[in-house]
Every structure is written in C-alpha cells, then in structure tokens.
Amino acid sequence: MQCPKCGSENVNINVVTDVKTVKQHHGFFWWAFFGWYWVPLKWIFLTLPALIVKLFGGRKKVVSKQRTVACCQVCGHTWDVKK
C-alpha cells in the first residue's frame, strides 16, 4: 500500500475500535400515556433518589464500531482503508 500524501511504501495498517455510550430514550407512546405526568412527579417528590439515579444509573447502551486505519511511518498521515 502506498501513502497518498508522500508516496512511501512504509505503511502500517491497524484495526481501531471506536466505543461510545448511547443513552436510550423512551418512545412517543411512553411519553404520551405515561411520561408526561410521571417525570414531573418524580422530580417533585423523589428529587434526591432521582438525582442519584440520573448520575450513576440510567439506561445506557454501548456501541462499538471497528474500522481499518492506515498510518504512514514517514510523514504520519493517517487514512481509513476501504474494504
């Protein structure tokens, strides 16, 4: 493989995993039938427990994607390798 910037053949190819957390949200029907009154009541009457759950809990989903990245050892240019 050849570097598109400097033309060198000294290129390393690595697989990089990108990991991020995504907060799951409720849907329309939950908000329409249940959430519109539950969330204000929760914050009025259960403020401290709600804050604790908001800080340390919650519904989170981990999403990881893998991509192949090439790095030129001469000029340091990096690019995604198409499969």
Backbone hydrogen bonds, N-H to C=O, Kabsch-Sander energy under -0.5 kcal/mol:
donor,donor_aa,acceptor,acceptor_aa,energy
3,C,8,S,-2.4
7,G,3,C,-1.3
11,V,9,E,-1.6
12,N,71,C,-2.7
14,N,69,V,-3.1
16,V,14,N,-0.6
16,V,67,R,-3.2
18,D,16,V,-0.6
18,D,65,K,-3.3
19,V,17,T,-0.6
20,K,63,V,-2.4
22,V,61,K,-3.5
24,Q,59,R,-2.1
31,W,27,G,-1.7
32,A,28,F,-2.6
33,F,29,F,-2.3
34,F,30,W,-2.3
35,G,30,W,-2.9
36,W,31,W,-1.4
37,Y,34,F,-0.8
38,W,34,F,-1.6
39,V,35,G,-1.8
41,L,37,Y,-1.4
42,K,38,W,-2.8
43,W,39,V,-2.1
44,I,40,P,-1.8
45,F,41,L,-2.7
46,L,42,K,-2.2
50,A,46,L,-2.5
51,L,47,T,-2.3
52,I,48,L,-2.1
53,V,49,P,-2.5
54,K,50,A,-2.3
55,L,51,L,-2.2
56,F,52,I,-2.6
57,G,53,V,-2.0
60,K,58,G,-0.8
61,K,22,V,-2.8
63,V,20,K,-3.1
63,V,61,K,-0.5
65,K,18,D,-2.5
67,R,16,V,-2.6
69,V,14,N,-3.1
69,V,67,R,-0.5
70,A,79,W,-3.0
71,C,12,N,-3.0
72,C,77,H,-2.7
73,Q,10,N,-2.8
76,G,72,C,-1.0
79,W,70,A,-2.0
81,V,68,T,-2.7
82,K,80,D,-0.6
